[in-house]
Amino acid sequence: MKKIYTLVTILAASFAANAQATLPVYESFDYIVPGALQTQTGYAALNSGDDINIVAGNLSYTDLPASIGNKINFAGAGIDAKYDITPVSADTIYYSFLVKINDISAVTDPNGGYFAGFGANDTNFGGTIWTKKVDNNTFKFGSELRTATGNGTTWTTTDYNVGDTYLVVGSYTFVAGTNNDVAKLWINPTLGLTTEPTPTIEDQWTASTDLASIVHFFFRQDSAMETPDLDIDELRIGTSWADVTPIDPSASTKENNIEGLNIFPNPANDVLNITSNSTADKNVQLFDLTGKKVLDVTTVSTVNVSTLKAGIYVAKINEAGKTATRKVIIK
């Protein structure tokens, strides 16, 4: 059974096989384990091969509503599964999901590969999301406007960690005129916004033929050389940023509840002091604006930031079961 997501409530709805789902869509992968995604109501296989597996467990992300149901896992070559939606041919369509790369060691293609995106039909795709191996422990995300044209992929400048969970948001925007459409990708964006923030990467090829419309979302198993072993959870598809980046209603109660929390100096040069009404140890994590974790230490009050590049970071502080986030500037 699929679940249609709105900002007010989650409504359950059952779709006939291969029917077009009305947007926005929320997919929690709430299916029986073990199982195959392409056999579930609303999905269809685009080819043959091994299954996209439904497996037990969830991925989670801070301040995203709590995950429910199960998750999917796939790797290497196999079946590609599509999920048909009401066609979109104007403005912007978005998707978001949680992804964790479990193992990328078998990937050898230097150009990487794409594993999800939008489809205009069963052979023409857009707004695809890619991964490219850096080494056995790190990788880059990529975005491509039109995969079938071979125009190339725009890659993140940041390397991301195997084993970490990321919230990714992709979009395809129909722009007036000929061959003007745009694809964007966000990694770990801010939740709860009403309009989209600056993307992590953006892909536009004026020589590329625009998609006429988008009629489905798909997951893809390409080959052992291109597709790493990965888990995916909490898929959302919609026509607004808010549709795909909801914030946990309880997030406001989680934030800023460390009594007397103070971070100084801010901006900082070499040392960041973090104090509160308690002398308990504090776990301090710093993330850059791409969402990559660049520091993770436990301290009573002092954090050495001398090795970090100048810029804006988000600090997440955990103390005795309480959590707070702050914006930190390193000079």
N, C-alpha and C positions, 0 to 999 in steps of 0.2 A: 504494500500500500504506500502511495506517495503522500507527501504532506506539503500543502501549499502554505508558504510563509507570508504573513503580513506583519506590519509593525505592531499590530494590536494583539493578534492571536495566531495560533497555528491551527489550521483547519485540515482535517483528514479528507482525502478524496481518492476515489478509485478510478483509474483510467482504463479504458479498453486498450488492448495490445496495440502499440504503435500509434495511438491517438496523440493529437497535439495537446500538450499541457499548456494551460493559460498561465502567463507570468503574473507575479513572481512565483518561483518554485523554490521549495526547500527540500532537500534530499538528505535524510539522516542514515540511509542505508539500513533501515530497520527491517532486515530480511533474515530468514532462517539460515543459521550457520551449520555446516558448510553449505555454500550455494554459489551460483554463477550469476553475475550481474546481468549479462545479456539475456537471461531467461526470465527476468523479472518483468512485471507488468509495466508497460510504457517504454521498455528498452527493446532494441533489435541489434543483432550482430551485423557488422559490415563486411565480415570475412570469416574465415575459419581458423582453427588453431586452438591453443589451450585457453582456459577460462580467465576472465577477470574475476578473481575470487572474492567472495564475501567472507570476512574473517571476524572473529570476536574481538571486542575491545574498541577503544576510541582514541582519537587524537584530541587535544585540548589546547586552548589559547587564551591567555589572560584577557578578561573582560568580554570575550565572545560568549554568548549564551552557552550554557553547559551542553556538551555533546550528548546525543542519545542514540539509540539503535546500535549499529556496528560500524564497520569501515570496510574498504576494499583494498586489495593488494594485487599487484601484478608486476611482471618483470619480463624483459626479453621480447621475443616474438609471440604472437597469438592473436586472439580475437579482439577486434575493436568494437566497442559498444556505443550506439548512439541513443539519444533521448530526444524525441521530437517535441518541439514547442510551437506555439502560435507564431507564424512568421513575423519577423521584424525587418523593416526595410528603410527606416528613417531614425534620426537621432542616434542614441547610444544604447547598446546592450552590454550588460556586465555579467561576469561570473565570479564567484569566489569559492575557495575551498581550503582546507588544511592539508598540507602535504609533508611527509617525512621520507627522505631518501634513506633507505636502510643500508644499501650496499651499492656502490658504483664501480667497484673494482673490475668487473667484467666488461665495462664500457670501453671501447677502443676507438670509436669514430671521432676524429678530431673536430668534426663539425657538430657533434652532439645530435640530439633528436627531440622531436616534440611528442608529448604524451597526452595532451588534452587541448580542446579549443572549440570553436564554432564551425558549423558546416552550412554551406549554401545548398549542397546536395551531398551525395555520397562520395564525391571525388574532389570537390573544391572546398577548401577550408580557409578560415581566417581567424585572427586574434589568437593564434596558437601559442602555447607556453612550452618552452624548451628547457632542457638541462644539458650542460656540457661539462665533462669531467676536467678538473684541474689536477687532482691527484686522488688517491684512494680515500682521502678524508674531506676533500672540499670540492665544490662545483660552482658553476655560474648558472643563473636563470637567464632565459632569453625570451624574446617576443618577436613574432613575425606577422605582418599584415596579411599576406597571402602566401601560404605554404606551397601551393601547387605551382606557383610561378618561378620558384627557385631564386627569388631576389636576394636571399640572404637574411640573416637573423641579427637583431640588435641585442647585445649582451650586457648584463650588469657589469659594472666595473668592480663590484664587490664580490668576493668569494664567500660562499655559504657552507655550513658545516653538515656533513653526513651525520645523521642521527638526531638532528634538531627538527622541531616542528615549525613550519612557517605558514602564515596566512597569506595567500596569494590572491590578488584581484586582477582580472584581465578585462579588457573592454575592446569593443569594435565600434567605431563612430562613422556613420554615414555622413559624408561631407558633400555639399552641393557641387555640381560640376563633374568633370570626368577624371577618374583616377586620382581622387583627393582624399580617400578614406584614411583613417588613422587607427592604429592599434596601440594600446597602452598596457603597462604591467606595473603593479604595485606589490612590494614585498613588505609584509608587516605594517600596513598603513594604520593610521589612527582610526579608531572606531567611534561611531556615534555622530559623525559629521553629516550634514545635509547635502553638501556638494563635494565633488571629488577634489582631493588635494593634488599637489604636483606628483606626477608619476615617477616611479623609480627609473623606468625606461620607456621610450616611445618609438614606434616604428611607422614610417610613412614612406611609400615608394610611389612617386608620381608616374612611374612607368608601369605600375601594376594595375591590372584590370580590377575595378571595384567589384565586390560581391553585390549581386542584385538584391539579395535578402539573406537572412539567417533563419534556418528552419530547424536546426538541432544543435545539441551539445554532444560532444563525444569524448571518450577515453580511448587511448591508442597504445597498443603494444607493437612496436616496430621490429626491433631485432635485438639480439643479445649485445650487439656492438653499440647500440644507441639508447636503449631503454633500461635504466637502472631498476633495481628492486625498490619499490616505493609503496607507501600507504597513503590513502586519500580518505578524507572524512568531511562531513558538513558542507556539502555542495549547495550553493545558492545561485540562482539565475534571475535577473531582473532588469528593469529599464531605468533604474535610478541607483545612485551610489548607496542610498539608505537601504535599498532592498537587499544588498549583498554584504553590508558591513554593520549589522545590528550590534548594539552594545548590551551586555548583560544588565538587566534592570537593577541588579544588586551591586553593580560596579561602584556606584557612588558611595555605598557604605563601606566598600573595601578600601577606597582611596583616603589618604590623608588622615588615617586614624591612629598614627603613631604620635602620642602626646608629646608636645614640645619639640617636634622635629624641626631642625634647623640645619641648613647646608650652606657653608661659607668657606672661603670667599667664592662668589659666583658673579662674574667670571673668575676662573681659577687658572693658575699657572702650573704649579708642580704638585700641590697638595690640596685635597678637598677634605674639609672637616665636616663630619656628620654627627650631630649630637641630638639628644632627646632627654626627656625626663627620666629615662632609664639608663642604667650602665650595662645593660645586657648587650651581648654581641649582636652585630647587625650584618646581615648578608647584603652586599651592595653589588648590583649588576648595572653596567652601563651599556647602552645600545646606541649605535649611530642611527642616522635618519633613514638608512636602508633597512633597519631592523636587525642588523648583525650585532651579536653580543661581543663586545670588545674588552670587557673586564668583568671578573667575577671574584670577589674577595669577601672574607669575613673579618670584621674589625670591630673594635669598641668605638672608635671615633675618627680615625685618620685613614685616608685613601691616597696612595701615590698615583697621580695621573700624568706624571712627567713624560711617559712614553707615548701618550695619545696625541694624535694630530689635532690641531686647532679646529674647532667647530662646535656644533650643537649636538648634545647627547640627551638621552632620556635615562634617568637614574631610577631603578626600582630597588627599594629598600624593604627588607623583611626583618622584623624584630619581634621575637616572642609571639609568633603567630599573627602579627599585624603587618599590613603592607601599605606602602605609599609610593607614589611616583612623583618625580620632579624633573623639570628641564634644567640641564646643566650646560654651561658654556665653558669650553677650554680655550684659553688664549695661546 
